[in-house]
């Protein structure tokens, strides 16, 4: 447990200093192998009377590994000079048959290859190969053994290089995945924020129209029943808005297996227009084409754009007549919303109501085109659907005008 704790601490310090975030077992295996090789090398010289100086040289060879407990990989020249030099002196001064010291060099090359960039680890490999060549020249290592250990050096470096490359790739993928998760979470929060904004803007606009109608009825001395009906409608819209907001915000804590509540579609636009008409907004609406052909995501986007546009009219030009046209009989389909600009907008050049950014974002998510701005003395919102979201009708389309309410309150607030 103590060794595992030290390995975790060393690993954390490595990562903090910019080294690859290896699983903890990799440094454990490499370091344990180096200490095991050192113990075997000392044990090979136990009966020669050179145990103490041999042990001192082996301890010196392990110094670069020991310094890594502080969280920094020793520079490759330190490995070559200290580990390589101590190993060479040990093999020349205290030679034994089938010496195990070169295995320490193999682990050193693999260790540096796993921790340092290719140029530095390659230099370590070349310098260590030179150490083996010097040992062969000094007759401390037979030529055949030198060839075997040179192959071992190549394998050790290759394993370390592959480990480093794989770990860096894994870290890159983890970073990309984390960034993608953050982006998805941000987009989901933005989507929910748009839904809440649309719900609140719609309900407040309709509620204010009802309240204004009730106030004007009372001020004009009209039938009190009309004012009471307007207040009841305002209360109903407010309660429905609260329920819709709770349902939408509930998506934040919804589990992966939960079913999302049904979302409004193009077929629900008549009911939406109905609610604004009942509040006193003059809305003329018709659609052409089959609303069932529109994909759910596109239908929701169109519904929200109509909702936001009508809410803007109710806020900025409540006395204006609104014309909503949904053309689905052609591919691509279009949505246009027109209303007369308020006097203040005509005189000041104001770009109109708020929520344009949200509508543009919705259209962009659908791959649709979006335009909004003054068109003469009118304000125009125009959405061009992407191709394939509507199906052309050979008969020229179906005209589906919104039926007028049997009893429609026509109280309209002056824009002034």
Residue, then its C-alpha position, 0 to 999 in steps of 0.5 A: x500500500x505504501x508503494x502504491x501511495x508513493x506511485x500515485x503521488x509521483x504520478x500526480x506530480x508528473x501530470x502537474x509538471x506536464x508529463x504524460x498521465x500514465x496509469x499508475x501501474x506503468x511507473x510501478x512496473x518500470x521502477x520496480x523492474x529497475x530496482x529488481x535489476x539492481x538487486x540481481x546485479x548486486x547479488x551476482x557479486x555477493x561471493x566475490x568480496x566486492x559487494x559493498x563497492x558494487x552496491x554503491x555503484x548500483x545505488x548511484x545508477x538508481x539516483x535518477x529514478x529516486x529523484x523522480x519521487x519529487x515529480x520531475x523526470x531527470x534530464x536524459x544526460x543525467x540518465x546517460x551519465x549517472x546510470x550509464x556511467x555507473x553501470x559501465x564502471x560496475x561491469x568493467x571493474x567487477x565483471x561477472x558472467x551473464x551480467x544483469x546490469x545491461x537490463x538496467x540500461x534497457x529499462x532506462x531507455x524505455x523509461x526515458x522513451x515513455x516520459x520525454x519527447x522523441x528527440x531526447x529519448x532518441x539521443x538517450x538511445x544513441x548514447x546508451x548504444x555507445x556505452x554498450x559499444x565502449x564495453x565491447x571495445x573494453x572486453x567487458x561485454x562479449x560481442x554476441x551479448x552486446x548485439x543481444x543487449x543492443x536489440x533489447x535497447x531498441x525494443x525497450x525504446x520502442x515500447x516506451x515510445x509507443x506508450x508515450x504516443x498512446x497515452x498522449x493520444x488518449x489524453x487528447x481524446x479525453x480533452x476533446x471529449x470533455x470539451x464536447x461534453x461542455x459544449x453539449x451542456x452549454x447548448x442544452x442550457x441555451x435551448x432550455x433558456x430559449x424555451x423558458x424565454x419564449x414561454x414567459x414572453x408569450x404568457x406575459x404579452x397575452x396577460x398584459x393584453x388581457x389586463x390592459x383590456x380589463x383596465x380600459x373596460x373599467x375606465x370606460x365604464x363598460x360592462x364589468x363582466x367584460x373586465x372580469x372575463x379579461x382578468x379570468x383569461x389573464x389568470x388562466x394564461x398565467x397558470x398555464x405559463x407556470x405549468x409550462x415553465x415547470x415542465x421545461x425546467x424539469x428537463x434539467x433534472x430529467x434522467x436519461x430514461x425519462x420521456x420528454x414532454x410533447x412539444x408544440x408543432x406547426x399544427x398548434x399555431x392556430x391555437x397560439x394565434x387564437x390566444x393572442x386574438x382572444x387578448x385583443x391582438x388583430x392576427x390574420x393567419x393562414x397556412x398552405x400545405x400539409x403540416x404533418x409533413x414538417x419534421x418535429x424539430x422544424x415544427x417546434x422552431x416555426x411555432x416558437x418563431x411565431x410565438x416570439x414574433x406575436x409577443x414582440x408585436x404585443x409588446x411594441x405595436x399592440x394596435x398593429x394588424x399581424x399577417x402570419x403566412x405558412x407556405x408548406x406546399x412548396x419545397x423549400x417552405x416559408x414562414x412570413x410574419x408582417x405587421x405595421x411598425x409602431x409610430x415610435x419605430x417609424x420615427x426613430x428607426x428602431x429595429x423592432x422587438x426583442x428576441x431576434x437573436x433567439x429566433x435567429x439561433x432557432x433558424x440556424x439550428x434548423x438549417x433555415x434562413x432567417x431575416x428580420x427588419x423593416x420593410x417599408x412601413x412594416x416589420x417583416x420576419x421571414x424564415x426559409x425552411x431547408x429543402x426536404x422539410x416540406x413536400x410539394x403538393x400536386x394540387x397546389x396545396x391545401x388552404x387552411x385558414x384559422x377560423x375566427x372565434x365565435x366571440x372575439x374580444x376586439x379591444x386593441x391598445x393604442x400603440x401610443 
